[in-house]
Amino acid sequence: MKIFTKEVKIAIVAIVGLITLYFGMNFLKGLTLFSHGNTYHILFNNVNGLSSSSPILANGFKVGTVTSIDYDYEKRGNIVVDVGIDENLKLPEGTVAEIASDLLGNVQVNLIMPENVTTFIQPDGNIEGRVNAGAMGKVMEMVPKIQNMLPKLDSILASVNYILADPALPNTLHHAEQVTSDLTKTTRQMNALLADVGKEVPGLMGKADGVLGKAAATMDNANVATQKLAQLDLESSLNELTVTLNNLKQFTEQLNNDQGALGALLKDRSLYDNLNKTINSADSLLVNFKEHPKRYIHFSVFGKKDK
């Protein structure tokens, strides 16, 4: 009697195929088949598309996978995610598991571990979980702001359409083109003028040097004059001027004082009148002398005759 009949061989092939399929599926899911790991429980409020066999990463390196996801019916809102993590990795107290997804929808769990911690989470312990919305979450946060901006954008577009529909816009653009052309011509003229000025700058600089030289000579002359003034005996000159002013003051006082001769001559009216009479008499005498000189002068060859 044959042991390995046709039916037995078919059964053995089927069993081997099922076992291979099982391990192959687990291998494709990323489950560790021939190594042991520590099991931890992560508590989430929202798993955000997380599924079994999703990778667990620490600093970008895969250290484990998600083994199961269960809903906690006793504490509504809590989702317990069991993960298998390499037994060589010690998780410090305060470690946080963060669900992250990329733009393609791939979901993973990142372990954020604090530093300088000496106490660790024991296997089969609980880890705090949270969701990082990533780039899509930031986009969703911007949606309300974009919705608030839409009415303003509509009003801006309406204003732009009104301006574009204005028939004066083509004329304005035409004038703007003319203005631009004029500005271009003006710029060229300014460039030519600046070039001419640049050619004359050396001559102007030479003249400026000459003027500065003359100014320096003038300053030297001023310094010499200042030195000469400093050498003058100003104190003695001021003393002499003071003496002269005092003498002039005394002379003025004598003129104003009627006790002196000059003061009496200036202030005595009778003296003035007498002097005036004397001058008038002398004038009359001179007139009479001119008219009758013989009355005053007698010449005789033979001597004087008695009248």
Salt bridges, closest charged atoms under 4 A:
ASP82 OD1 - HIS41 ND1 2.43
GLU98 OE2 - ARG130 NE 3.21
ASP124 OD1 - HIS41 NE2 2.47
ASP273 OD1 - ARG269 NE 3.55
